[in-house]
Amino acid sequence: MFRVPEEVASIARDIKGMKIRGAGKIARAGAEALKIAAQRYEGPTDPERFKGYMEQVARYIVSTRPTAVSLPNAVAFVMKQLREAAGGFRELVDTVVRAADDFIRNSLRAVETIGRIGARMLRSGDTVLTHCHSTAALSILVTAKKTGREIKVYTTETRPKFQGRITYKQLVEAGVEAIQIPDSAVRSIMKRVDKVVVGADTITSDGALINKVGTSQVALAAHEARVRLFVAAETYKFSPASVHGVPVLIEERPPDEVVPAEWLKRNPGVKIRNPAFDVTPPEYIDAIITEVGVIPPKAAAIVLRELFGYSYEAEKLVLVAAEHDEAGVYY
Ligand code: RI2
């Protein structure tokens, strides 16, 4: 029977339950889980058996949340090196550990670089609006402040899970002037906004952005008000599977995130939908700020070819994720 160490199971539970959340963080947690699984492996030390076991762990980790491609990309990064590695059991474990550490280190560095590049695109006196809680978007806003740009930031609440409160808190802690608004205030506030900065869960080869539900409404309001919208996205948020026409599954989360379980009990039969993400078309995006530079959304396919060579590795894993949740909606 397939077993994972408790620490790995706990990471998987935390990703599913959104204790660990944010596309970059779940990617790093996925890499860390593979590393722990390899280090704690107690089965037969035959290299092929070990590789087979790690393939199962990879599928298990990827099946936790279906939308952010950062997770299968992180897992594919580690697994590619394991698949291609020769040598005995110990060497294979070392390969997994090294690859996971490399991914985590590079990922953190990418967030920092995006902060530096993105901050240059803001000016002192700018009023910025952001949605949800994105570490990459925050990196830009906080770096702007650190580099002497006095900005003001409107943060949406981001119903139903209120991740906007984390953004608000972290901005204030960094000394950035922040103002919390309800999601429904976005269109009226947009008149006072100079730039929008949001994060990304997945970017498809045609330059569409899949991000926290509500992002497309923010983009629509920005477009109408002629406010520029920037996306902060590490390159592992780009979907190699989308090049091959694989759709992105929009995660549907439980109804008790929308209304309290108690209320649901008192009102049986109430129908609720809770899609966690939505799709912003490339036409509403001015630029994507990545660690390799600022690109127009339509250059997503080039980034994918340069970085992944149109690899099928991540595609397979995305498909596993998609098969996992039949109730979801595909983009
Ligand atoms: P970073 C989050 O998803 C939000 O949609 C956020 O914009 C995106 O991940 C990227 O976040 P969730 O995990 O990687 O809260 O920039 O559902 O932190």
py3Dmol code that shows the C-alpha trace and the ligand (Angstrom):
import py3Dmol

protein = """\
ATOM      1  CA  MET A   1       0.000   0.000   0.000  1.00  0.00           C
ATOM      2  CA  PHE A   2       1.156   3.566  -0.761  1.00  0.00           C
ATOM      3  CA  ARG A   3       2.150   5.451   2.401  1.00  0.00           C
ATOM      4  CA  VAL A   4       3.658   8.877   2.980  1.00  0.00           C
ATOM      5  CA  PRO A   5       5.371  10.109   6.153  1.00  0.00           C
ATOM      6  CA  GLU A   6       3.057  12.090   8.457  1.00  0.00           C
ATOM      7  CA  GLU A   7       4.987  15.307   7.750  1.00  0.00           C
ATOM      8  CA  VAL A   8       4.257  14.929   4.034  1.00  0.00           C
ATOM      9  CA  ALA A   9       0.582  14.126   4.687  1.00  0.00           C
ATOM     10  CA  SER A  10       0.383  17.195   6.900  1.00  0.00           C
ATOM     11  CA  ILE A  11       1.822  19.453   4.149  1.00  0.00           C
ATOM     12  CA  ALA A  12      -0.732  17.993   1.720  1.00  0.00           C
ATOM     13  CA  ARG A  13      -3.571  18.637   4.186  1.00  0.00           C
ATOM     14  CA  ASP A  14      -2.370  22.193   4.799  1.00  0.00           C
ATOM     15  CA  ILE A  15      -2.239  22.948   1.066  1.00  0.00           C
ATOM     16  CA  LYS A  16      -5.726  21.508   0.561  1.00  0.00           C
ATOM     17  CA  GLY A  17      -7.128  23.349   3.588  1.00  0.00           C
ATOM     18  CA  MET A  18      -5.302  26.566   2.548  1.00  0.00           C
ATOM     19  CA  LYS A  19      -3.227  26.834   5.718  1.00  0.00           C
ATOM     20  CA  ILE A  20      -0.379  26.910   3.238  1.00  0.00           C
ATOM     21  CA  ARG A  21      -1.583  29.125   0.404  1.00  0.00           C
ATOM     22  CA  GLY A  22      -0.372  31.451  -2.329  1.00  0.00           C
ATOM     23  CA  ALA A  23       0.809  29.868  -5.568  1.00  0.00           C
ATOM     24  CA  GLY A  24       4.506  30.374  -4.809  1.00  0.00           C
ATOM     25  CA  LYS A  25       4.244  29.053  -1.266  1.00  0.00           C
ATOM     26  CA  ILE A  26       2.377  25.911  -2.286  1.00  0.00           C
ATOM     27  CA  ALA A  27       5.029  25.273  -4.954  1.00  0.00           C
ATOM     28  CA  ARG A  28       7.817  25.552  -2.379  1.00  0.00           C
ATOM     29  CA  ALA A  29       5.846  23.377   0.058  1.00  0.00           C
ATOM     30  CA  GLY A  30       5.389  20.775  -2.699  1.00  0.00           C
ATOM     31  CA  ALA A  31       9.147  20.670  -3.336  1.00  0.00           C
ATOM     32  CA  GLU A  32       9.780  20.424   0.408  1.00  0.00           C
ATOM     33  CA  ALA A  33       7.291  17.535   0.690  1.00  0.00           C
ATOM     34  CA  LEU A  34       9.119  15.583  -2.029  1.00  0.00           C
ATOM     35  CA  LYS A  35      12.396  16.180  -0.213  1.00  0.00           C
ATOM     36  CA  ILE A  36      10.960  14.907   3.090  1.00  0.00           C
ATOM     37  CA  ALA A  37       9.389  11.879   1.391  1.00  0.00           C
ATOM     38  CA  ALA A  38      12.782  10.963  -0.123  1.00  0.00           C
ATOM     39  CA  GLN A  39      14.660  11.469   3.135  1.00  0.00           C
ATOM     40  CA  ARG A  40      12.169   9.407   5.166  1.00  0.00           C
ATOM     41  CA  TYR A  41      11.723   6.646   2.587  1.00  0.00           C
ATOM     42  CA  GLU A  42      11.941   3.250   4.273  1.00  0.00           C
ATOM     43  CA  GLY A  43      11.050   0.895   1.424  1.00  0.00           C
ATOM     44  CA  PRO A  44      13.305  -1.337  -0.691  1.00  0.00           C
ATOM     45  CA  THR A  45      16.449   0.510  -1.774  1.00  0.00           C
ATOM     46  CA  ASP A  46      16.263  -0.732  -5.338  1.00  0.00           C
ATOM     47  CA  PRO A  47      16.550   2.488  -7.451  1.00  0.00           C
ATOM     48  CA  GLU A  48      13.558   1.638  -9.638  1.00  0.00           C
ATOM     49  CA  ARG A  49      11.336   0.926  -6.622  1.00  0.00           C
ATOM     50  CA  PHE A  50      12.380   4.224  -5.066  1.00  0.00           C
ATOM     51  CA  LYS A  51      11.693   6.128  -8.298  1.00  0.00           C
ATOM     52  CA  GLY A  52       8.291   4.420  -8.550  1.00  0.00           C
ATOM     53  CA  TYR A  53       7.453   5.429  -4.995  1.00  0.00           C
ATOM     54  CA  MET A  54       8.444   9.052  -5.642  1.00  0.00           C
ATOM     55  CA  GLU A  55       6.202   9.125  -8.745  1.00  0.00           C
ATOM     56  CA  GLN A  56       3.291   8.230  -6.463  1.00  0.00           C
ATOM     57  CA  VAL A  57       4.256  10.913  -3.948  1.00  0.00           C
ATOM     58  CA  ALA A  58       4.455  13.428  -6.814  1.00  0.00           C
ATOM     59  CA  ARG A  59       0.893  12.608  -7.924  1.00  0.00           C
ATOM     60  CA  TYR A  60      -0.334  12.751  -4.360  1.00  0.00           C
ATOM     61  CA  ILE A  61       1.127  16.238  -3.804  1.00  0.00           C
ATOM     62  CA  VAL A  62      -0.126  17.604  -7.096  1.00  0.00           C
ATOM     63  CA  SER A  63      -3.666  16.381  -6.411  1.00  0.00           C
ATOM     64  CA  THR A  64      -4.042  18.712  -3.401  1.00  0.00           C
ATOM     65  CA  ARG A  65      -5.068  21.840  -5.332  1.00  0.00           C
ATOM     66  CA  PRO A  66      -5.773  21.920  -9.045  1.00  0.00           C
ATOM     67  CA  THR A  67      -5.443  25.492 -10.359  1.00  0.00           C
ATOM     68  CA  ALA A  68      -2.018  26.984  -9.601  1.00  0.00           C
ATOM     69  CA  VAL A  69       0.437  25.496 -12.108  1.00  0.00           C
ATOM     70  CA  SER A  70       3.293  26.478  -9.813  1.00  0.00           C
ATOM     71  CA  LEU A  71       2.676  23.268  -7.855  1.00  0.00           C
ATOM     72  CA  PRO A  72       2.970  20.768 -10.743  1.00  0.00           C
ATOM     73  CA  ASN A  73       5.819  22.864 -12.172  1.00  0.00           C
ATOM     74  CA  ALA A  74       7.742  22.611  -8.877  1.00  0.00           C
ATOM     75  CA  VAL A  75       7.072  18.887  -8.611  1.00  0.00           C
ATOM     76  CA  ALA A  76       7.986  18.366 -12.282  1.00  0.00           C
ATOM     77  CA  PHE A  77      11.255  20.286 -11.746  1.00  0.00           C
ATOM     78  CA  VAL A  78      12.295  17.883  -8.986  1.00  0.00           C
ATOM     79  CA  MET A  79      10.963  14.725 -10.631  1.00  0.00           C
ATOM     80  CA  LYS A  80      12.661  15.447 -13.961  1.00  0.00           C
ATOM     81  CA  GLN A  81      16.032  15.385 -12.216  1.00  0.00           C
ATOM     82  CA  LEU A  82      15.149  12.189 -10.372  1.00  0.00           C
ATOM     83  CA  ARG A  83      13.947  10.476 -13.572  1.00  0.00           C
ATOM     84  CA  GLU A  84      17.143  11.397 -15.376  1.00  0.00           C
ATOM     85  CA  ALA A  85      19.455  10.477 -12.475  1.00  0.00           C
ATOM     86  CA  ALA A  86      21.585   7.346 -12.562  1.00  0.00           C
ATOM     87  CA  GLY A  87      23.300   5.733  -9.587  1.00  0.00           C
ATOM     88  CA  GLY A  88      22.261   3.948  -6.439  1.00  0.00           C
ATOM     89  CA  PHE A  89      19.595   4.702  -3.864  1.00  0.00           C
ATOM     90  CA  ARG A  90      21.660   7.233  -1.866  1.00  0.00           C
ATOM     91  CA  GLU A  91      22.530   9.223  -4.992  1.00  0.00           C
ATOM     92  CA  LEU A  92      18.878   9.316  -5.962  1.00  0.00           C
ATOM     93  CA  VAL A  93      17.841  10.627  -2.536  1.00  0.00           C
ATOM     94  CA  ASP A  94      20.569  13.282  -2.797  1.00  0.00           C
ATOM     95  CA  THR A  95      19.277  14.246  -6.245  1.00  0.00           C
ATOM     96  CA  VAL A  96      15.776  14.853  -4.880  1.00  0.00           C
ATOM     97  CA  VAL A  97      17.090  16.866  -1.926  1.00  0.00           C
ATOM     98  CA  ARG A  98      19.317  18.983  -4.158  1.00  0.00           C
ATOM     99  CA  ALA A  99      16.597  19.597  -6.740  1.00  0.00           C
ATOM    100  CA  ALA A 100      14.018  20.566  -4.093  1.00  0.00           C
ATOM    101  CA  ASP A 101      16.477  22.923  -2.394  1.00  0.00           C
ATOM    102  CA  ASP A 102      17.350  24.454  -5.781  1.00  0.00           C
ATOM    103  CA  PHE A 103      13.688  25.054  -6.582  1.00  0.00           C
ATOM    104  CA  ILE A 104      13.005  26.684  -3.223  1.00  0.00           C
ATOM    105  CA  ARG A 105      16.089  28.894  -3.396  1.00  0.00           C
ATOM    106  CA  ASN A 106      15.433  29.974  -6.986  1.00  0.00           C
ATOM    107  CA  SER A 107      11.784  30.620  -6.222  1.00  0.00           C
ATOM    108  CA  LEU A 108      12.575  32.924  -3.294  1.00  0.00           C
ATOM    109  CA  ARG A 109      15.172  34.704  -5.390  1.00  0.00           C
ATOM    110  CA  ALA A 110      12.621  35.149  -8.205  1.00  0.00           C
ATOM    111  CA  VAL A 111      10.168  36.847  -5.823  1.00  0.00           C
ATOM    112  CA  GLU A 112      12.937  39.228  -4.727  1.00  0.00           C
ATOM    113  CA  THR A 113      13.934  40.032  -8.323  1.00  0.00           C
ATOM    114  CA  ILE A 114      10.319  40.682  -9.287  1.00  0.00           C
ATOM    115  CA  GLY A 115      10.158  43.105  -6.359  1.00  0.00           C
ATOM    116  CA  ARG A 116      13.166  45.015  -7.639  1.00  0.00           C
ATOM    117  CA  ILE A 117      11.977  45.132 -11.251  1.00  0.00           C
ATOM    118  CA  GLY A 118       8.361  45.948 -10.394  1.00  0.00           C
ATOM    119  CA  ALA A 119       9.249  48.695  -7.918  1.00  0.00           C
ATOM    120  CA  ARG A 120      10.901  50.629 -10.758  1.00  0.00           C
ATOM    121  CA  MET A 121       7.529  50.725 -12.491  1.00  0.00           C
ATOM    122  CA  LEU A 122       5.963  52.644  -9.605  1.00  0.00           C
ATOM    123  CA  ARG A 123       6.433  56.325  -8.790  1.00  0.00           C
ATOM    124  CA  SER A 124       6.266  58.272  -5.544  1.00  0.00           C
ATOM    125  CA  GLY A 125       2.712  59.486  -5.112  1.00  0.00           C
ATOM    126  CA  ASP A 126       1.195  56.507  -6.963  1.00  0.00           C
ATOM    127  CA  THR A 127      -2.018  55.007  -5.644  1.00  0.00           C
ATOM    128  CA  VAL A 128      -1.996  51.271  -6.274  1.00  0.00           C
ATOM    129  CA  LEU A 129      -4.758  48.698  -5.936  1.00  0.00           C
ATOM    130  CA  THR A 130      -4.080  45.028  -5.256  1.00  0.00           C
ATOM    131  CA  HIS A 131      -6.354  42.013  -4.872  1.00  0.00           C
ATOM    132  CA  CYS A 132      -6.028  38.994  -2.579  1.00  0.00           C
ATOM    133  CA  HIS A 133      -2.636  38.186  -1.054  1.00  0.00           C
ATOM    134  CA  SER A 134       0.236  37.660  -3.448  1.00  0.00           C
ATOM    135  CA  THR A 135       3.798  37.437  -2.171  1.00  0.00           C
ATOM    136  CA  ALA A 136       5.106  38.475  -5.594  1.00  0.00           C
ATOM    137  CA  ALA A 137       2.823  41.529  -5.792  1.00  0.00           C
ATOM    138  CA  LEU A 138       3.693  42.436  -2.190  1.00  0.00           C
ATOM    139  CA  SER A 139       7.377  42.152  -2.988  1.00  0.00           C
ATOM    140  CA  ILE A 140       6.907  44.943  -5.561  1.00  0.00           C
ATOM    141  CA  LEU A 141       4.924  47.178  -3.194  1.00  0.00           C
ATOM    142  CA  VAL A 142       7.271  46.694  -0.246  1.00  0.00           C
ATOM    143  CA  THR A 143      10.391  47.137  -2.394  1.00  0.00           C
ATOM    144  CA  ALA A 144       8.894  50.353  -3.778  1.00  0.00           C
ATOM    145  CA  LYS A 145       8.609  51.666  -0.241  1.00  0.00           C
ATOM    146  CA  LYS A 146      12.115  50.479   0.694  1.00  0.00           C
ATOM    147  CA  THR A 147      13.555  52.246  -2.323  1.00  0.00           C
ATOM    148  CA  GLY A 148      11.996  55.550  -1.346  1.00  0.00           C
ATOM    149  CA  ARG A 149       8.755  55.519  -3.323  1.00  0.00           C
ATOM    150  CA  GLU A 150       5.893  56.771  -1.203  1.00  0.00           C
ATOM    151  CA  ILE A 151       2.859  54.852  -2.424  1.00  0.00           C
ATOM    152  CA  LYS A 152      -0.669  54.332  -1.131  1.00  0.00           C
ATOM    153  CA  VAL A 153      -2.276  50.926  -1.588  1.00  0.00           C
ATOM    154  CA  TYR A 154      -5.942  49.918  -1.646  1.00  0.00           C
ATOM    155  CA  THR A 155      -6.314  46.261  -0.655  1.00  0.00           C
ATOM    156  CA  THR A 156      -9.528  44.389  -1.406  1.00  0.00           C
ATOM    157  CA  GLU A 157     -10.931  42.146   1.296  1.00  0.00           C
ATOM    158  CA  THR A 158     -11.056  39.201  -1.123  1.00  0.00           C
ATOM    159  CA  ARG A 159     -14.109  37.295  -0.099  1.00  0.00           C
ATOM    160  CA  PRO A 160     -14.789  34.619   0.873  1.00  0.00           C
ATOM    161  CA  LYS A 161     -11.508  33.906   2.678  1.00  0.00           C
ATOM    162  CA  PHE A 162     -10.357  37.488   3.264  1.00  0.00           C
ATOM    163  CA  GLN A 163      -6.738  37.031   2.199  1.00  0.00           C
ATOM    164  CA  GLY A 164      -6.743  40.794   1.586  1.00  0.00           C
ATOM    165  CA  ARG A 165      -6.466  41.249   5.334  1.00  0.00           C
ATOM    166  CA  ILE A 166      -3.073  39.530   5.280  1.00  0.00           C
ATOM    167  CA  THR A 167      -1.974  41.900   2.514  1.00  0.00           C
ATOM    168  CA  TYR A 168      -3.204  44.914   4.466  1.00  0.00           C
ATOM    169  CA  LYS A 169      -1.374  43.797   7.605  1.00  0.00           C
ATOM    170  CA  GLN A 170       1.896  43.057   5.825  1.00  0.00           C
ATOM    171  CA  LEU A 171       1.834  46.392   4.010  1.00  0.00           C
ATOM    172  CA  VAL A 172       1.254  48.314   7.221  1.00  0.00           C
ATOM    173  CA  GLU A 173       4.054  46.336   8.901  1.00  0.00           C
ATOM    174  CA  ALA A 174       6.348  47.388   6.065  1.00  0.00           C
ATOM    175  CA  GLY A 175       5.385  51.036   6.585  1.00  0.00           C
ATOM    176  CA  VAL A 176       3.254  51.308   3.428  1.00  0.00           C
ATOM    177  CA  GLU A 177       0.052  53.338   3.685  1.00  0.00           C
ATOM    178  CA  ALA A 178      -2.751  50.819   3.126  1.00  0.00           C
ATOM    179  CA  ILE A 179      -6.525  51.129   2.976  1.00  0.00           C
ATOM    180  CA  GLN A 180      -8.799  48.124   3.115  1.00  0.00           C
ATOM    181  CA  ILE A 181     -11.905  48.158   0.888  1.00  0.00           C
ATOM    182  CA  PRO A 182     -14.712  45.682   0.261  1.00  0.00           C
ATOM    183  CA  ASP A 183     -14.461  43.899  -3.083  1.00  0.00           C
ATOM    184  CA  SER A 184     -17.638  45.611  -4.244  1.00  0.00           C
ATOM    185  CA  ALA A 185     -15.973  49.057  -3.895  1.00  0.00           C
ATOM    186  CA  VAL A 186     -13.361  48.357  -6.583  1.00  0.00           C
ATOM    187  CA  ARG A 187     -15.113  50.128  -9.473  1.00  0.00           C
ATOM    188  CA  SER A 188     -15.823  53.310  -7.546  1.00  0.00           C
ATOM    189  CA  ILE A 189     -12.323  53.447  -6.007  1.00  0.00           C
ATOM    190  CA  MET A 190     -10.673  52.841  -9.380  1.00  0.00           C
ATOM    191  CA  LYS A 191     -11.091  56.559 -10.219  1.00  0.00           C
ATOM    192  CA  ARG A 192      -8.427  57.268  -7.583  1.00  0.00           C
ATOM    193  CA  VAL A 193      -6.044  54.508  -8.618  1.00  0.00           C
ATOM    194  CA  ASP A 194      -2.942  54.926 -10.824  1.00  0.00           C
ATOM    195  CA  LYS A 195      -1.865  51.300 -11.168  1.00  0.00           C
ATOM    196  CA  VAL A 196      -3.131  47.817 -10.309  1.00  0.00           C
ATOM    197  CA  VAL A 197      -0.670  45.112  -9.251  1.00  0.00           C
ATOM    198  CA  VAL A 198      -1.873  41.519  -8.800  1.00  0.00           C
ATOM    199  CA  GLY A 199      -0.271  38.095  -8.519  1.00  0.00           C
ATOM    200  CA  ALA A 200      -0.820  34.957 -10.588  1.00  0.00           C
ATOM    201  CA  ASP A 201      -1.732  31.348 -10.039  1.00  0.00           C
ATOM    202  CA  THR A 202      -1.361  30.362 -13.669  1.00  0.00           C
ATOM    203  CA  ILE A 203      -0.559  32.118 -16.937  1.00  0.00           C
ATOM    204  CA  THR A 204      -1.520  30.325 -20.126  1.00  0.00           C
ATOM    205  CA  SER A 205       0.407  30.357 -23.396  1.00  0.00           C
ATOM    206  CA  ASP A 206      -1.991  32.951 -24.853  1.00  0.00           C
ATOM    207  CA  GLY A 207      -1.212  35.325 -21.971  1.00  0.00           C
ATOM    208  CA  ALA A 208      -4.421  34.863 -19.980  1.00  0.00           C
ATOM    209  CA  LEU A 209      -4.151  35.174 -16.231  1.00  0.00           C
ATOM    210  CA  ILE A 210      -5.792  32.787 -13.792  1.00  0.00           C
ATOM    211  CA  ASN A 211      -5.795  34.378 -10.373  1.00  0.00           C
ATOM    212  CA  LYS A 212      -7.984  34.742  -7.273  1.00  0.00           C
ATOM    213  CA  VAL A 213     -11.660  35.101  -8.090  1.00  0.00           C
ATOM    214  CA  GLY A 214     -12.477  38.780  -8.512  1.00  0.00           C
ATOM    215  CA  THR A 215      -9.261  39.589 -10.383  1.00  0.00           C
ATOM    216  CA  SER A 216     -11.113  39.741 -13.707  1.00  0.00           C
ATOM    217  CA  GLN A 217     -13.592  42.248 -12.246  1.00  0.00           C
ATOM    218  CA  VAL A 218     -10.705  44.354 -10.970  1.00  0.00           C
ATOM    219  CA  ALA A 219      -9.179  44.163 -14.469  1.00  0.00           C
ATOM    220  CA  LEU A 220     -12.462  45.164 -16.083  1.00  0.00           C
ATOM    221  CA  ALA A 221     -12.778  48.201 -13.818  1.00  0.00           C
ATOM    222  CA  ALA A 222      -9.130  49.134 -14.465  1.00  0.00           C
ATOM    223  CA  HIS A 223      -9.602  48.782 -18.209  1.00  0.00           C
ATOM    224  CA  GLU A 224     -12.692  50.985 -18.145  1.00  0.00           C
ATOM    225  CA  ALA A 225     -10.877  53.649 -16.099  1.00  0.00           C
ATOM    226  CA  ARG A 226      -7.711  53.368 -18.271  1.00  0.00           C
ATOM    227  CA  VAL A 227      -5.658  52.283 -15.286  1.00  0.00           C
ATOM    228  CA  ARG A 228      -2.667  50.078 -16.081  1.00  0.00           C
ATOM    229  CA  LEU A 229      -2.671  46.535 -14.698  1.00  0.00           C
ATOM    230  CA  PHE A 230       0.549  44.668 -13.919  1.00  0.00           C
ATOM    231  CA  VAL A 231       0.828  40.988 -13.033  1.00  0.00           C
ATOM    232  CA  ALA A 232       3.651  39.817 -10.778  1.00  0.00           C
ATOM    233  CA  ALA A 233       4.485  36.251 -11.756  1.00  0.00           C
ATOM    234  CA  GLU A 234       7.497  34.001 -11.386  1.00  0.00           C
ATOM    235  CA  THR A 235       8.114  31.982 -14.558  1.00  0.00           C
ATOM    236  CA  TYR A 236       6.996  28.752 -12.856  1.00  0.00           C
ATOM    237  CA  LYS A 237       3.492  30.241 -12.893  1.00  0.00           C
ATOM    238  CA  PHE A 238       3.432  29.797 -16.692  1.00  0.00           C
ATOM    239  CA  SER A 239       1.645  26.648 -17.802  1.00  0.00           C
ATOM    240  CA  PRO A 240       3.575  24.379 -20.202  1.00  0.00           C
ATOM    241  CA  ALA A 241       0.467  22.208 -20.511  1.00  0.00           C
ATOM    242  CA  SER A 242      -1.528  25.128 -21.928  1.00  0.00           C
ATOM    243  CA  VAL A 243       0.727  25.066 -24.999  1.00  0.00           C
ATOM    244  CA  HIS A 244      -0.767  21.640 -25.698  1.00  0.00           C
ATOM    245  CA  GLY A 245      -4.326  22.827 -25.227  1.00  0.00           C
ATOM    246  CA  VAL A 246      -4.753  21.425 -21.724  1.00  0.00           C
ATOM    247  CA  PRO A 247      -7.368  23.581 -19.975  1.00  0.00           C
ATOM    248  CA  VAL A 248      -6.874  25.060 -16.508  1.00  0.00           C
ATOM    249  CA  LEU A 249      -9.217  23.649 -13.913  1.00  0.00           C
ATOM    250  CA  ILE A 250     -10.813  26.361 -11.783  1.00  0.00           C
ATOM    251  CA  GLU A 251     -11.008  25.027  -8.251  1.00  0.00           C
ATOM    252  CA  GLU A 252     -14.457  24.935  -6.643  1.00  0.00           C
ATOM    253  CA  ARG A 253     -14.198  25.227  -2.880  1.00  0.00           C
ATOM    254  CA  PRO A 254     -16.720  24.252  -0.175  1.00  0.00           C
ATOM    255  CA  PRO A 255     -19.926  26.320   0.304  1.00  0.00           C
ATOM    256  CA  ASP A 256     -19.216  26.909   4.001  1.00  0.00           C
ATOM    257  CA  GLU A 257     -16.445  29.305   2.953  1.00  0.00           C
ATOM    258  CA  VAL A 258     -19.177  31.526   1.481  1.00  0.00           C
ATOM    259  CA  VAL A 259     -21.746  31.281   4.272  1.00  0.00           C
ATOM    260  CA  PRO A 260     -21.241  29.846   7.769  1.00  0.00           C
ATOM    261  CA  ALA A 261     -21.971  26.117   8.163  1.00  0.00           C
ATOM    262  CA  GLU A 262     -24.532  27.005  10.863  1.00  0.00           C
ATOM    263  CA  TRP A 263     -26.529  29.165   8.458  1.00  0.00           C
ATOM    264  CA  LEU A 264     -26.410  26.402   5.872  1.00  0.00           C
ATOM    265  CA  LYS A 265     -27.832  23.965   8.415  1.00  0.00           C
ATOM    266  CA  ARG A 266     -30.702  26.328   9.181  1.00  0.00           C
ATOM    267  CA  ASN A 267     -31.373  26.859   5.475  1.00  0.00           C
ATOM    268  CA  PRO A 268     -31.122  23.418   3.921  1.00  0.00           C
ATOM    269  CA  GLY A 269     -31.127  23.135   0.143  1.00  0.00           C
ATOM    270  CA  VAL A 270     -29.526  26.534  -0.485  1.00  0.00           C
ATOM    271  CA  LYS A 271     -27.460  26.406  -3.668  1.00  0.00           C
ATOM    272  CA  ILE A 272     -23.982  27.952  -3.494  1.00  0.00           C
ATOM    273  CA  ARG A 273     -21.083  28.135  -5.924  1.00  0.00           C
ATOM    274  CA  ASN A 274     -17.595  28.976  -4.717  1.00  0.00           C
ATOM    275  CA  PRO A 275     -15.120  29.173  -7.611  1.00  0.00           C
ATOM    276  CA  ALA A 276     -11.733  30.138  -6.162  1.00  0.00           C
ATOM    277  CA  PHE A 277     -10.256  31.666  -9.338  1.00  0.00           C
ATOM    278  CA  ASP A 278     -11.232  33.465 -12.508  1.00  0.00           C
ATOM    279  CA  VAL A 279      -9.692  34.242 -15.865  1.00  0.00           C
ATOM    280  CA  THR A 280      -8.472  37.673 -16.987  1.00  0.00           C
ATOM    281  CA  PRO A 281      -7.967  37.894 -20.749  1.00  0.00           C
ATOM    282  CA  PRO A 282      -4.574  39.178 -22.003  1.00  0.00           C
ATOM    283  CA  GLU A 283      -6.252  42.295 -23.453  1.00  0.00           C
ATOM    284  CA  TYR A 284      -6.737  43.596 -19.900  1.00  0.00           C
ATOM    285  CA  ILE A 285      -3.124  43.084 -18.857  1.00  0.00           C
ATOM    286  CA  ASP A 286      -0.490  45.754 -19.550  1.00  0.00           C
ATOM    287  CA  ALA A 287       2.569  43.774 -18.507  1.00  0.00           C
ATOM    288  CA  ILE A 288       3.688  40.657 -16.696  1.00  0.00           C
ATOM    289  CA  ILE A 289       6.596  41.268 -14.352  1.00  0.00           C
ATOM    290  CA  THR A 290       8.715  38.126 -14.124  1.00  0.00           C
ATOM    291  CA  GLU A 291      12.182  37.436 -12.717  1.00  0.00           C
ATOM    292  CA  VAL A 292      13.515  37.362 -16.281  1.00  0.00           C
ATOM    293  CA  GLY A 293      12.033  40.737 -17.123  1.00  0.00           C
ATOM    294  CA  VAL A 294       8.874  42.637 -17.973  1.00  0.00           C
ATOM    295  CA  ILE A 295       6.943  41.086 -20.845  1.00  0.00           C
ATOM    296  CA  PRO A 296       3.672  41.733 -22.626  1.00  0.00           C
ATOM    297  CA  PRO A 297       1.111  38.972 -21.956  1.00  0.00           C
ATOM    298  CA  LYS A 298       1.345  37.819 -25.561  1.00  0.00           C
ATOM    299  CA  ALA A 299       5.004  36.884 -24.954  1.00  0.00           C
ATOM    300  CA  ALA A 300       3.926  34.103 -22.579  1.00  0.00           C
ATOM    301  CA  ALA A 301       4.450  31.486 -25.280  1.00  0.00           C
ATOM    302  CA  ILE A 302       8.051  32.650 -25.757  1.00  0.00           C
ATOM    303  CA  VAL A 303       8.759  32.379 -22.016  1.00  0.00           C
ATOM    304  CA  LEU A 304       7.290  28.885 -22.068  1.00  0.00           C
ATOM    305  CA  ARG A 305       9.432  27.788 -24.999  1.00  0.00           C
ATOM    306  CA  GLU A 306      12.615  29.316 -23.551  1.00  0.00           C
ATOM    307  CA  LEU A 307      12.138  27.830 -20.102  1.00  0.00           C
ATOM    308  CA  PHE A 308      10.356  24.557 -20.605  1.00  0.00           C
ATOM    309  CA  GLY A 309      11.073  23.742 -24.251  1.00  0.00           C
ATOM    310  CA  TYR A 310       7.366  22.816 -24.433  1.00  0.00           C
ATOM    311  CA  SER A 311       7.996  19.973 -22.013  1.00  0.00           C
ATOM    312  CA  TYR A 312       5.311  17.387 -21.414  1.00  0.00           C
ATOM    313  CA  GLU A 313       6.451  16.652 -17.854  1.00  0.00           C
ATOM    314  CA  ALA A 314       4.279  19.223 -16.143  1.00  0.00           C
ATOM    315  CA  GLU A 315       1.420  18.563 -18.521  1.00  0.00           C
ATOM    316  CA  LYS A 316       1.096  15.006 -17.248  1.00  0.00           C
ATOM    317  CA  LEU A 317       0.957  16.273 -13.693  1.00  0.00           C
ATOM    318  CA  VAL A 318      -1.594  18.946 -14.493  1.00  0.00           C
ATOM    319  CA  LEU A 319      -3.760  16.244 -16.014  1.00  0.00           C
ATOM    320  CA  VAL A 320      -3.537  14.261 -12.805  1.00  0.00           C
ATOM    321  CA  ALA A 321      -4.752  17.329 -10.957  1.00  0.00           C
ATOM    322  CA  ALA A 322      -7.550  17.901 -13.437  1.00  0.00           C
ATOM    323  CA  GLU A 323      -8.758  14.320 -13.155  1.00  0.00           C
ATOM    324  CA  HIS A 324      -8.870  14.738  -9.427  1.00  0.00           C
ATOM    325  CA  ASP A 325     -11.748  17.201  -9.268  1.00  0.00           C
ATOM    326  CA  GLU A 326     -14.522  16.530 -11.728  1.00  0.00           C
ATOM    327  CA  ALA A 327     -16.778  19.178 -10.204  1.00  0.00           C
ATOM    328  CA  GLY A 328     -14.446  21.973 -11.307  1.00  0.00           C
ATOM    329  CA  VAL A 329     -14.836  24.310 -14.218  1.00  0.00           C
ATOM    330  CA  TYR A 330     -12.313  24.432 -17.019  1.00  0.00           C
ATOM    331  CA  TYR A 331     -10.971  27.489 -18.683  1.00  0.00           C
TER     332      TYR A 331
END
"""
ligand_1 = """\
18
RI2
P 1.900 34.394 -4.752
C -3.185 32.986 -4.417
O -4.060 31.902 -4.465
C -3.801 34.256 -4.969
O -4.671 34.001 -6.062
C -2.554 34.986 -5.380
O -2.803 36.073 -6.257
C -1.764 33.874 -6.035
O -2.008 32.736 -5.203
C -0.289 34.120 -6.182
O 0.311 34.271 -4.929
P -4.590 31.164 -3.104
O -3.566 30.106 -2.756
O 2.527 33.167 -5.328
O -4.801 32.185 -2.028
O 2.333 35.638 -5.469
O -5.893 30.499 -3.528
O 2.085 34.478 -3.257
"""
view = py3Dmol.view(width=600, height=400)
view.addModel(protein, "pdb")
view.setStyle({"model": 0}, {"cartoon": {"style": "trace"}})
view.addModel(ligand_1, "xyz")
view.setStyle({"model": 1}, {"stick": {}})
view.zoomTo()
view.show()
